Amino acid sequence: MTLQRPFSQLEWFQTPEAVRQYILALEQAVHDMGHRVEAHEKRIEKLELQSRKNSRNSSKPPSSDPPFSKKKRKQKKSPRKKGGQEGHEPHQQQMLDPDYRHLLMPKRCGCGNTEFDPDRMQPVYVHQRIELPRIRMQVRHFILHQCDCPGCGKTVKATLPGSVVAGYGPRFSALVSELSGNKGMSRKDVQQLIASCFGISIATGTIQKIIDRASEALLPVYSRIGRIARRYWCNHIDETSWFNQNDLHWLWAMVNDSVAFYRIDRHRSKEAFNRLVDDWDGILISDGYGLYRKWVNRQTCLAHLIRKADALTESKKSDQRRFGAVVAGWLRQLVHFAKEPPDPVQWSEFYKFFLLTMSLWEPDKTDAGRLARQIIREIDNLWLFLDHQGIEPTNNRAERALRYGVLWRKRSLGTQSEKGKRWVERILSFKETCRLKGKATFPILVDCINSYFRNSTPDLSWI
C-alpha cells in the first residue's frame, strides 16, 4: 500500500524534525499493517475455500458432507401421474414352482345358484403365496469309539473324517461369512441373529474361527481374481486409507469390468503400487496422484478436474469464477465425447479453444493458474478414451469399488490383525467380483467352504 502525502516537498522540510520522524513511523506502521491485512485476507480466503469443500467440488467422499448443507433437489412438475405409466413394460412377480396346489372352486353365484358343472371349470387366476418354512437345523452326532488292540494292547481311538472336523457345516459357515463379510454385520450382531432365527447359542470366538476358515477357503478365488486383474488390458486403480491396530495402512483397488482385486498395504508408495500390479503393463485409469502420472498409457480421471473447476466457480474473484465455469464446461464436453465422439470439425474447435484457455492462464499464480498448469501437464492423458474403445473418461469405477471398504473402515475402525487384513482383501474381492459377474455370493461361498473341508479346489470357472 502506497500513501501519497497531501503536501509539497518544501512543506515537508519546513516541518519540525520530531514531527517528521513521527509521520515516518506512522507511514511505516501503515505499510506494515497493509501487508498484514493482505496476508490475513489471503489466509481467510484459503480457509473459506476449505470450508466450502464438499464431495461436489473436491475429492472428499459424499459421507463427509454435513447434512444441513445438502441442497434440496427441485422437483420438476410433470403432467404425468405418479407410479407406472400406461403402456409401460410390466414387472410381475416371478411364478415359482409350488410345493402344494390348492384348487378353489366357486361356491355361490349372485343369483343364488350353488351347483356348477365340474367339466366346465377353467382356471382363471393363480394366487401365489410365499412363506419361510420353519427352520430346523440338521444336527449330527459323530460318536467316536475306542478299543484296546489285541495285538499290542494299545488303546486305539476313532478319528473324524476330514470333511466333518469343523463343528459347523459348509452352509452354516457360508451364512456366517455372508453376514459378517458381504453384509458387514459385527460378530455380536451375527451371534444375536443366529440365536434369534435358529435358536443356536454360538460364541463370538467361534464365529471368528468360522470366518478364519472362510478366509482360507476363499484364497483360491482371491488368487484367481488377482491373476485375471494383472492380465487385463485396462484397469481402474485407486486407494483409500485403512487402519490396522490404529496404524495407518492403505486399501488399494484394481478394478475392471470383469473382476475387482483388493490389497491392503502399509504404504502408499511406488513399492506398494508395484506389489499391487506386479508385472501388469496395461492401460491405467486413475486420478492425478503423482505416483500414477509416471505410467506410460494412462487416462486421467476427468471427474477430479471437473470438481476442481467447480470449486473455482465459488471464488470471490470474478475472473477465477469465469475461468472455473469455462474449464468445467470444456471438461464436461470432453466427457460427453465418450458417448458421442466428435467429428473432425468439432474436435478441432474444441482442441483449439481448450488449449488457448489453458495457455492464457498458465502463468497465473492463483488456484486458477495451478489448475491450468495441472491440465497442461496431463494434456496427453485427457482423451486417451477417444483412441481406445472401452476406456472410461473417469475413475468412478474404482471409487465405487472402494466405497464398501470405506464403509467397513468407518463401521469397524479397520482391522486388528494380519489375518483380519487378509479376510478383508479376500471378501471384498469376492463380493465385488460377484457383483460384476451378476453372481449370487452364497452358493459360491458354500462351494468354496465345502471344497476347503474336502481339501480340494473349488469351482473357479465362474470368474
TORTI-854188 format. One record per residue (C-alpha): residue in three letters; x, y, z. Coordinates in steps of 0.25 Angstrom, whole numbers, padded with zeros to 4 digits, always signed. Layout:
<rs>
alaXYZ...
</rs>
This chain:
<rs>
met+0000+0000+0000thr+0006+0014-0004leu+0001+0026+0003gln+0002+0040-0004arg+0006+0051+0005pro-0004+0063+0004phe+0007+0074+0004ser+0019+0078-0004gln+0033+0075-0002leu+0036+0089+0003glu+0025+0088+0013trp+0031+0075+0017phe+0045+0080+0020gln+0039+0092+0027thr+0032+0083+0037pro+0040+0081+0050glu+0049+0069+0051ala+0041+0062+0062val+0028+0063+0055arg+0035+0057+0042gln+0040+0045+0050tyr+0026+0043+0056ile+0020+0043+0042leu+0031+0034+0036ala+0028+0024+0048leu+0013+0025+0045glu+0015+0022+0030gln+0024+0010+0033ala+0013+0005+0043val+0002+0007+0032his+0011+0000+0022asp+0013-0012+0031met-0001-0012+0035gly-0005-0013+0020his+0004-0025+0018arg-0002-0032+0030val-0016-0029+0025glu-0013-0034+0011ala-0007-0047+0017his-0019-0049+0026glu-0029-0047+0014lys-0021-0058+0007arg-0022-0067+0019ile-0037-0064+0021glu-0040-0067+0006lys-0032-0080+0007leu-0039-0084+0020glu-0053-0080+0014leu-0049-0089+0001gln-0046-0101+0010ser-0059-0099+0018arg-0067-0099+0005lys-0061-0112+0000asn-0070-0124-0001ser-0072-0136-0010arg-0077-0128-0022asn-0065-0118-0023ser-0053-0127-0017ser-0049-0141-0015lys-0056-0142-0002pro-0065-0154-0001pro-0081-0151+0000ser-0081-0157+0014ser-0073-0145+0019asp-0083-0135+0014pro-0091-0129+0026pro-0106-0132+0026phe-0110-0118+0027ser-0103-0113+0015lys-0109-0123+0006lys-0117-0115-0005lys-0131-0119-0007arg-0134-0124-0021lys-0144-0116-0029gln-0155-0126-0033lys-0160-0123-0047lys-0175-0123-0049ser-0179-0133-0058pro-0193-0135-0064arg-0192-0150-0063lys-0197-0157-0050lys-0189-0164-0040gly-0186-0179-0042gly-0185-0187-0054gln-0190-0181-0067glu-0200-0187-0076gly-0193-0196-0087his-0180-0198-0079glu-0174-0211-0078pro-0180-0219-0066his-0171-0224-0055gln-0179-0236-0050gln-0176-0245-0038gln-0168-0257-0042met-0176-0270-0042leu-0169-0281-0035asp-0170-0296-0035pro-0181-0299-0024asp-0179-0309-0013tyr-0195-0310-0012arg-0206-0307-0021his-0220-0303-0015leu-0231-0303-0025leu-0242-0293-0021met-0256-0295-0027pro-0267-0285-0028lys-0277-0287-0017arg-0289-0278-0020cys-0294-0269-0031gly-0300-0255-0029cys-0313-0261-0034gly-0313-0271-0023asn-0309-0284-0030thr-0299-0293-0023glu-0298-0304-0033phe-0287-0303-0044asp-0283-0313-0055pro-0269-0319-0052asp-0266-0321-0067arg-0267-0306-0070met-0258-0302-0059gln-0246-0294-0064pro-0234-0287-0056val-0235-0272-0057tyr-0224-0267-0048val-0213-0273-0039his-0210-0266-0026gln-0196-0269-0021arg-0193-0269-0006ile-0178-0270-0002glu-0175-0273+0013leu-0162-0276+0020pro-0162-0290+0025arg-0160-0293+0040ile-0144-0295+0041arg-0140-0307+0047met-0125-0309+0048gln-0119-0323+0044val-0111-0327+0056arg-0102-0340+0054his-0094-0346+0065phe-0082-0354+0062ile-0079-0364+0073leu-0065-0368+0073his-0061-0381+0080gln-0048-0387+0085cys-0043-0401+0087asp-0031-0408+0092cys-0022-0414+0081pro-0022-0429+0083gly-0008-0429+0076cys+0000-0419+0085gly-0010-0415+0095lys-0010-0400+0092thr-0024-0393+0092val-0028-0389+0078lys-0038-0377+0076ala-0046-0374+0064thr-0043-0361+0056leu-0053-0352+0049pro-0053-0351+0034gly-0046-0338+0029ser-0059-0333+0023val-0066-0332+0037val-0055-0328+0046ala-0061-0314+0048gly-0073-0313+0057tyr-0081-0305+0046gly-0084-0310+0032pro-0082-0302+0019arg-0096-0296+0018phe-0096-0291+0032ser-0081-0286+0031ala-0085-0279+0018leu-0097-0272+0025val-0088-0267+0036ser-0078-0262+0025glu-0088-0255+0017leu-0094-0248+0029ser-0080-0244+0034gly-0073-0240+0021asn-0083-0237+0010lys-0094-0231+0019gly-0084-0224+0029met-0090-0229+0042ser-0082-0229+0054arg-0079-0242+0062lys-0089-0239+0072asp-0100-0236+0062val-0097-0249+0055gln-0098-0256+0069gln-0111-0250+0072leu-0117-0253+0059ile-0113-0267+0059ala-0119-0269+0073ser-0132-0262+0069cys-0135-0269+0056phe-0129-0283+0058gly-0129-0284+0073ile-0114-0287+0074ser-0104-0281+0084ile-0091-0278+0078ala-0079-0271+0084thr-0073-0259+0076gly-0060-0266+0077thr-0066-0278+0069ile-0071-0268+0059gln-0057-0263+0057lys-0052-0277+0055ile-0063-0279+0044ile-0058-0266+0038asp-0044-0271+0038arg-0047-0284+0031ala-0056-0276+0021ser-0044-0267+0018glu-0035-0279+0015ala-0046-0285+0007leu-0046-0272-0002leu-0031-0272-0004pro-0032-0279-0018val-0043-0270-0022tyr-0035-0258-0018ser-0022-0263-0025arg-0030-0265-0038ile-0036-0251-0037gly-0022-0245-0036arg-0017-0253-0047ile-0028-0248-0056ala-0027-0234-0052arg-0012-0234-0055arg-0014-0239-0069tyr-0025-0230-0073trp-0023-0219-0083cys-0029-0208-0075asn-0030-0205-0060his-0036-0195-0051ile-0027-0193-0039asp-0030-0184-0026glu-0026-0185-0012thr-0032-0180+0002ser-0027-0180+0016trp-0029-0192+0025phe-0025-0195+0039asn-0019-0208+0045gln-0018-0207+0060asn-0019-0192+0059asp-0007-0191+0050leu-0009-0184+0036his-0010-0194+0025trp-0015-0193+0010leu-0026-0201+0003trp-0023-0202-0011ala-0033-0206-0022met-0030-0211-0036val-0043-0212-0044asn-0048-0214-0058asp-0061-0219-0064ser-0058-0233-0061val-0052-0234-0047ala-0048-0226-0035phe-0035-0228-0027tyr-0032-0222-0014arg-0020-0221-0006ile-0016-0215+0008asp-0002-0209+0009arg+0005-0202+0020his+0009-0191+0010arg+0004-0182-0001ser+0017-0183-0009lys+0023-0188-0022glu+0027-0201-0016ala+0012-0203-0011phe+0007-0200-0025asn+0017-0210-0031arg+0012-0220-0021leu-0002-0218-0025val+0000-0218-0041asp+0012-0228-0041asp+0016-0229-0055trp+0004-0223-0061asp+0006-0212-0072gly-0007-0209-0078ile-0015-0196-0079leu-0017-0189-0065ile-0029-0181-0062ser-0026-0172-0049asp-0027-0159-0042gly-0015-0149-0043tyr-0007-0155-0031gly+0008-0153-0034leu+0011-0168-0034tyr+0001-0171-0045arg+0006-0159-0054lys+0018-0167-0057trp+0010-0178-0064val+0012-0179-0079asn-0002-0181-0084arg-0012-0174-0075gln-0025-0168-0075thr-0026-0157-0064cys-0040-0156-0057leu-0047-0144-0063ala-0057-0144-0051his-0046-0140-0042leu-0042-0128-0051ile-0057-0124-0052arg-0058-0123-0037lys-0046-0114-0036ala-0052-0105-0047asp-0065-0105-0040ala-0058-0101-0027leu-0053-0089-0035thr-0067-0084-0038glu-0069-0081-0023ser-0057-0072-0023lys-0058-0057-0019lys-0051-0053-0031ser-0059-0051-0043asp-0048-0055-0053gln-0046-0068-0046arg-0061-0071-0045arg-0061-0069-0060phe-0049-0078-0063gly-0055-0089-0054ala-0068-0089-0061val-0061-0089-0075val-0052-0100-0071ala-0063-0109-0065gly-0071-0107-0077trp-0060-0111-0086leu-0057-0123-0078arg-0072-0128-0077gln-0072-0126-0092leu-0060-0135-0093val-0067-0146-0084his-0079-0145-0093phe-0070-0149-0105ala-0069-0163-0099lys-0083-0165-0103glu-0084-0157-0115pro-0070-0156-0121pro-0067-0143-0128asp-0065-0141-0143pro-0052-0135-0148val-0058-0120-0148gln-0064-0122-0134trp-0051-0127-0129ser-0042-0116-0136glu-0051-0105-0130phe-0051-0112-0116tyr-0036-0114-0116lys-0032-0100-0121phe-0041-0092-0111phe-0037-0102-0099leu-0022-0100-0101leu-0024-0085-0103thr-0031-0084-0090met-0021-0092-0083ser-0009-0085-0089leu-0015-0071-0085trp-0016-0075-0070glu-0003-0084-0069pro+0006-0072-0063asp-0005-0068-0053lys-0001-0070-0038thr-0014-0073-0033asp-0022-0086-0032ala-0027-0084-0046gly-0013-0084-0051arg-0010-0096-0043leu-0021-0103-0049ala-0017-0099-0063arg-0003-0104-0061gln-0008-0117-0056ile-0017-0119-0068ile-0005-0116-0077arg+0003-0126-0070glu-0008-0136-0072ile-0011-0132-0086asp-0007-0145-0093asn-0015-0153-0083leu-0028-0145-0084trp-0034-0152-0096leu-0028-0166-0097phe-0042-0171-0097leu-0045-0166-0111asp-0034-0175-0117his-0037-0188-0109gln-0051-0194-0109gly-0055-0198-0095ile-0047-0188-0087glu-0056-0179-0078pro-0052-0164-0076thr-0054-0164-0061asn-0049-0173-0050asn-0063-0175-0044arg-0062-0190-0045ala-0050-0191-0035glu-0057-0180-0026arg-0070-0188-0025ala-0062-0201-0023leu-0055-0195-0011arg-0068-0189-0005tyr-0071-0202+0003gly-0057-0203+0008val-0059-0189+0013leu-0072-0192+0020trp-0065-0204+0026arg-0054-0195+0031lys-0064-0186+0037arg-0072-0197+0043ser-0061-0205+0050leu-0049-0195+0050gly-0041-0204+0041thr-0035-0218+0045gln-0027-0223+0057ser-0018-0234+0052glu-0011-0238+0039lys-0021-0249+0037gly-0032-0239+0038lys-0026-0231+0027arg-0025-0244+0018trp-0040-0246+0021val-0044-0232+0017glu-0036-0233+0004arg-0042-0247+0000ile-0056-0244+0004leu-0056-0230-0003ser-0050-0236-0016phe-0060-0248-0015lys-0072-0239-0013glu-0069-0228-0024thr-0065-0239-0034cys-0078-0246-0032arg-0086-0233-0034leu-0079-0230-0047lys-0082-0244-0051gly-0096-0244-0047lys-0094-0256-0038ala-0100-0259-0024thr-0090-0260-0013phe-0096-0270-0004pro-0096-0282-0013ile-0081-0280-0017leu-0077-0278-0003val-0084-0291+0001asp-0076-0298-0011cys-0062-0291-0006ile-0064-0296+0008asn-0069-0310+0005ser-0056-0311-0004tyr-0048-0306+0007phe-0053-0317+0016arg-0050-0327+0006asn-0037-0322+0003ser-0040-0320-0012thr-0040-0308-0021pro-0054-0300-0023asp-0060-0297-0036leu-0053-0285-0042ser-0060-0285-0055trp-0069-0274-0052ile-0058-0264-0050
</rs>
